[in-house]
Amino acid sequence: MDIAIELPDVQLGFLEAEEVKVAPASAELAAEMDAVCARIRGRLTVEEVAELDSVRGVRAMFRAWGIDPSKYRPSSEALLRRVVQGKGLYRISNVVDICNLCSIEAGLPFGLYDRAHVHPPIAFRHGRDGETYQGIGKQMWHLHERPVMADSEGPFGSPISDSVRTMITESAGAIVTVIYAPAGSAADAVEKFLEQYAKRLEQFSGARIVDRRILRG
């Protein structure tokens, strides 16, 4: 599966996995999430989140796309702020929880999609006039000029908030994950995040990784 990258200043970490078993998080995964959240909360204030190199890089990437990151907050920054405020990570399912956990460690937005509902060709581009989707846990998103991942049926994801159409449910057996990283991020750093994410998927969801690579425009 390839993605045409039409926006500047970005590289995409890409992972595809099959044989995924979506279930509630195990006690081991929950303990790992709690430990990571406690570590982040112990070293950062809400004000310091905005000064992290990763957060500053993502904000600069958003501005390169013409998006105000204070008005449309990157998903990773929103999760980090939630953790530092003592609210912890959302508990959704093992697969979603792994994605969120890896996102706060990397400080980068992760997009997680049910492959069965993604229909190539795929492009990462600006939303077009009149394009919308139902956001997960949110009202209808109007996507004009916002960064979107889109397939033959239209937009389905974003580094801000993803859509109901491709969200992970218990029926998901194969997934696609995208890490939205600034183009200036070291390739070995993005690869490290992909590797850590892949290991957790294998350990906590029984996934079989079928593709893992870095995509550049």
C-alpha positions, 0 to 999 in steps of 0.5 A: 500500500502506497501513500501519495504525499502532497503536503510539505515538510512531512515524512510518514512512518507506515506500518501494516499488520494482519491477524490482529486480535482486538480486545480489552488491554491486558493487565501487563499492557495497562501496567505499562501504560500507567508506568509511562504516564507516571514517568511523563507526568513526573517530569513535565508540566502542561507548559513544558509540553509545548517546549518539547522538541517533538511538539515544537517540530510537529507544530512547525509542520502544521504551520507549514500546512497552513494550520494553526496548531493552537486552534487545531491541536495535534493529536499527540500534543492533546494526549500529552497534555491529558497525561500531564494533567493527571487524566491518563490515557483513554482505555479503548482496546489493546490496539488503540491503547498501544497506538496512543501509548507509542504516540505520547512516547514519540511526541508524534501524531499516530493515525490508526485505521481498519484496513478493511475500510481503507480503499486505495489509492491513498493520498495525504493532502489538504481537505477540499471544499465541502469534504467532511467526516464524522470524527471519533467522539466528535461532531462532523468535521469540516475538512477544507484546507485541513491535513487529511488522509484520503482514499477513493471514498474521500478523507478518513484520517488526520493528525488531528482526529480520525474518522468513524469510518476507519476506526478500530472496532472488535471486528478489525483483523488488519490495520494500517498505522501512520506516524506523521513526523516532520521531514527533518526528523532523523530517519533512525528515530522514526524507525525506532518508534515504528519498531517499538510500536510493532513489538507492542502490537505483536506482544499485546494483540498477536499481530503479524507485521506485513509492512513497515517503512518510512514514506517521503514525498 
